[in-house]
């Protein structure tokens, strides 16, 4: 029963939605942003449920795959489609309440569409799968934009030094995590004709890109010290260290929980640590 509940919690994208909300909470607190936060939380929650379930609904099952998530999705497509519809209706409802920010919100919708578009079975969209470096960057951009830049833009607070540093930090950390995901999917992406930086670079050069990205995340976290407190800096550095520590395990082991629980969780790890620090 515990495993069934955990599978439902993770594979219906409720868990990744929680990650997004925690990351936005951290952005709001660290940058001291003031806007319609609660409405935005609900909009992002509905949008994430909609977009992720749409993405996985379009992902075909592979009987030869060891991924439990793929097989779970094949057995429960009606759940994913139902959540996609409900999430889409909720996203439209809260988008209307945030309509004064329609321009910056449309950027998030466009980036999200670009990530899932290659899976849509229509030849007019097949060209997207041939864009070099696209897959990794699209996903990183959408996570960074929605959880960091978008709140700052809505609060009219996007041109300050802390915003720039925190955006770079989050982009670098998420990009490193996305590289690990793409390494796991390398063979499947090659067969599907989906191109990314990972399909082009040899392992040694990819390691340089990966660890350079983690290094940039650590450096920008340290540069944030004049603008935030030391516990916040330490929490960001711990998230970087945790990602670095699991690197070799993630490169060897394709287990779903390592990626969809641990690695996805590392995106919000610093936010969770800050939240716990505030509580205690």
HELIX and SHEET records of a PDB file:
HELIX    1   1 UNK A    2  UNK A   11  1                                  10    
HELIX    2   2 UNK A   14  UNK A   31  1                                  18    
HELIX    3   3 UNK A   37  UNK A   57  1                                  21    
HELIX    4   4 UNK A   68  UNK A   75  1                                   8    
HELIX    5   5 UNK A   77  UNK A   97  1                                  21    
HELIX    6   6 UNK A   99  UNK A  101  5                                   3    
HELIX    7   7 UNK A  102  UNK A  117  1                                  16    
HELIX    8   8 UNK A  123  UNK A  130  5                                   8    
HELIX    9   9 UNK A  134  UNK A  144  1                                  11    
HELIX   10  10 UNK A  145  UNK A  149  3                                   5    
HELIX   11  11 UNK A  150  UNK A  154  1                                   5    
HELIX   12  12 UNK A  161  UNK A  184  1                                  24    
HELIX   13  13 UNK A  186  UNK A  192  1                                   7    
HELIX   14  14 UNK A  197  UNK A  200  1                                   4    
HELIX   15  15 UNK A  203  UNK A  223  1                                  21    
HELIX   16  16 UNK A  225  UNK A  227  5                                   3    
HELIX   17  17 UNK A  230  UNK A  245  1                                  16    
HELIX   18  18 UNK A  247  UNK A  252  1                                   6    
HELIX   19  19 UNK A  256  UNK A  257  1                                   2    
HELIX   20  20 UNK A  258  UNK A  263  3                                   6    
HELIX   21  21 UNK A  264  UNK A  279  1                                  16    
END                                                                             
